[in-house]
Structures are given as structure tokens and as C-alpha cells.
Amino acid sequence: MISRYFGFYSTHLYLPGSALSRKVRRFLGRIRGKQSRFLQQARLPQVSWRECTRPRAIRLWEHRKENGNVRISELGVLANLARNCAPGANLFEIGTFDGRTTLNLALNAPDGCQVHTLDLPPEMATKFAIAEGERHMVDKPRSGARCEKYREREPERIGRIHQLYGDSATFDYTPYRDSCALVFVDGSHAYEYALSDTRAALSMVTKGGVIVWHDYGIWEGVNRALEELEAKEHLGLRNIRGTSLVFWRREN
Ligand SMILES: C[S@@+](CC[C@H](N)C(=O)[O-])C[C@H]1O[C@@H](n2cnc3c(N)ncnc32)[C@H](O)[C@@H]1O
């Protein structure tokens, strides 16, 4: 019951309030002439979440947000996108962290969907330097810990989660090429990673499938990578209004 309430609250109540508060904070930052390090000016055109996915009766679990998780409104949008995937589709997340988003993708996606989620083992050397201030998300006892609590209650759905380990810049994405209905990019926020994870996402998304990036308007590296890409390639990237999500659908 409570999961249904949070499903409704996320996009119908929290999201509109959050949109307003972002606008006000950006406006105040501009007139005071100083912006927080985690409030970048966002230049991509905006789109309503309702234009990106059909609103469905989704359910959300693990409501508490840890530093590193998406907001509840963003979780609601992602769960709607998962709910609208075709049965049996592949979903891919770069950056598992504690598995809160992974769990909600798996519990909302239709029957037979598989959720693949990639995370960096703390001891692994990386191809590029990760961003300052994100080490705490890498150094954790276990990736995807929040999913485990649900294994007994939801064995079939939790069994669809496939945890993968490696550096997203050197990981072999060949088995997922052109096969994913939803790719969620939420790994390192360093510019080089935002670019290389985007290349990986573009290689994995299937025709008609969607890529969503997190932390646009928050981390400088993500902003720079996505705005440069849009300026060069005119893909049609859109910032989902009231969120730090960027949305793109592969048309052909
Ligand atoms: C912001 S958190 C992900 C949050 C998660 N998607 C959620 O919604 O709760 C970023 C994650 O990316 C992982 N990460 C950072 N650098 C990475 C890399 N080079 N390759 C793979 N994963 C990486 C971190 O270990 C961390 O778990």
C-alpha cells in the first residue's frame, strides 16, 4: 500500500514542488551572482516527464534517499519508463551504488525484463580519474545492498537483476549492443566518464529505446559532456523539467 502511495507522490506531488524550488534557487543564485558548486546552469531544452513516458500506476520501495541516490521524483520517472518497457526487454544501469534504482527498475518492469547494473569495485584502478567528492559512493561494503532485502519476498523479480563489476570506461558492452530498451547513465560524474558512458549507452540502446542520464545541472562534468555532445551532434537531448534527468529516445 505504502509503495503505491510513494509511486503516486513521486511524480504527482513531489516533482511539481521540486521544479518550482529549482527555479527559485537558480534565480536567486543568478541575482546574488554566485551559484552552489552543485547547481550548474542548465542550457538543454526542457520537456515534461509526461512527454517522455506514459504515466502508469507504479510502486516505489526504499523511500529513504542516501547521498548518491536519485530523488524520489526521479525514481518515479525511471519506474514509469521501466513499467512501459516491453515484456522481456533488457534494461542497463551504469552505477549501481546501493541498488535503490536497480531494485525499483526490476520491481516495476514487466515480466521477463532483465536489469543489468554495472558498478566499480572499490579496489579497481580506473582508466580516468573519478570526480572529486564521489569516492564515498565507490567505497562501500557492497554494491546493490538494498536489493538483497527483497530476495526472499520477490525471488523471481530480484532474480532478474544481474550485477556486473568493472570500470565503465573499459567494460565490454558487446553482449548488450543494440539490445536495451532503457539505459540509465549514473556512474562517475567526471567529464571523461560522462562522455565515455554516453558512448557506451548509445551503443546499447535499441531502436525506440531510451537513454536517461542523472545529475545534469548538478555535476559540472555531466553538464559539459552533455551540452558539448548536443552542440556537436544535435541528438535532441532534453532535460526533464523539475529533475536532473536528461532524456533521449533512439528513433531509428
Ligand atoms: C551516483 S552513484 C549511482 C546511484 C544509483 N544509480 C542510484 O540511483 O541509486 C554512482 C555509482 O557509480 C559507480 N562508479 C563510479 N565510477 C565508476 C566507474 N568508473 N565504473 C563503474 N561504476 C562507477 C560508483 O561506485 C557508484 O556506485
The ligand as a MOL file (V3000), in Angstrom:
LIG
                    3D

  0  0  0     0  0            999 V3000
M  V30 BEGIN CTAB
M  V30 COUNTS 27 29 0 0 0
M  V30 BEGIN ATOM
M  V30 1 C 25.6710 8.2230 -8.0870 0
M  V30 2 S 26.0450 6.5960 -7.6980 0 CHG=1
M  V30 3 C 24.7940 5.6670 -8.5130 0
M  V30 4 C 23.4520 5.7930 -7.8600 0
M  V30 5 C 22.4510 4.7800 -8.3170 0
M  V30 6 N 22.3300 4.7250 -9.7560 0
M  V30 7 C 21.1020 5.1470 -7.7180 0
M  V30 8 O 20.2300 5.5920 -8.4830 0
M  V30 9 O 20.9340 4.9880 -6.5100 0 CHG=-1
M  V30 10 C 27.4320 6.3160 -8.7320 0
M  V30 11 C 27.9050 4.8790 -8.7880 0
M  V30 12 O 28.8000 4.7610 -9.8870 0
M  V30 13 C 29.8670 3.9480 -9.5130 0
M  V30 14 N 31.0240 4.3000 -10.3420 0
M  V30 15 C 31.8600 5.3640 -10.2160 0
M  V30 16 N 32.8240 5.3210 -11.1380 0
M  V30 17 C 32.5830 4.2020 -11.8860 0
M  V30 18 C 33.2650 3.5900 -12.9740 0
M  V30 19 N 34.3470 4.1340 -13.4890 0
M  V30 20 N 32.7570 2.4470 -13.4820 0
M  V30 21 C 31.6350 1.8820 -12.9540 0
M  V30 22 N 30.9610 2.4220 -11.9210 0
M  V30 23 C 31.4350 3.5550 -11.3850 0
M  V30 24 C 30.0910 4.2520 -8.0490 0
M  V30 25 O 30.7510 3.1830 -7.4090 0
M  V30 26 C 28.6600 4.4220 -7.5540 0
M  V30 27 O 28.1600 3.1880 -7.0960 0
M  V30 END ATOM
M  V30 BEGIN BOND
M  V30 1 1 1 2
M  V30 2 1 2 3
M  V30 3 1 2 10
M  V30 4 1 3 4
M  V30 5 1 4 5
M  V30 6 1 5 6
M  V30 7 1 5 7
M  V30 8 2 7 8
M  V30 9 1 7 9
M  V30 10 1 10 11
M  V30 11 1 11 12
M  V30 12 1 11 26
M  V30 13 1 12 13
M  V30 14 1 13 14
M  V30 15 1 13 24
M  V30 16 1 14 15
M  V30 17 1 14 23
M  V30 18 2 15 16
M  V30 19 1 16 17
M  V30 20 1 17 18
M  V30 21 2 17 23
M  V30 22 1 18 19
M  V30 23 2 18 20
M  V30 24 1 20 21
M  V30 25 2 21 22
M  V30 26 1 22 23
M  V30 27 1 24 25
M  V30 28 1 24 26
M  V30 29 1 26 27
M  V30 END BOND
M  V30 END CTAB
M  END
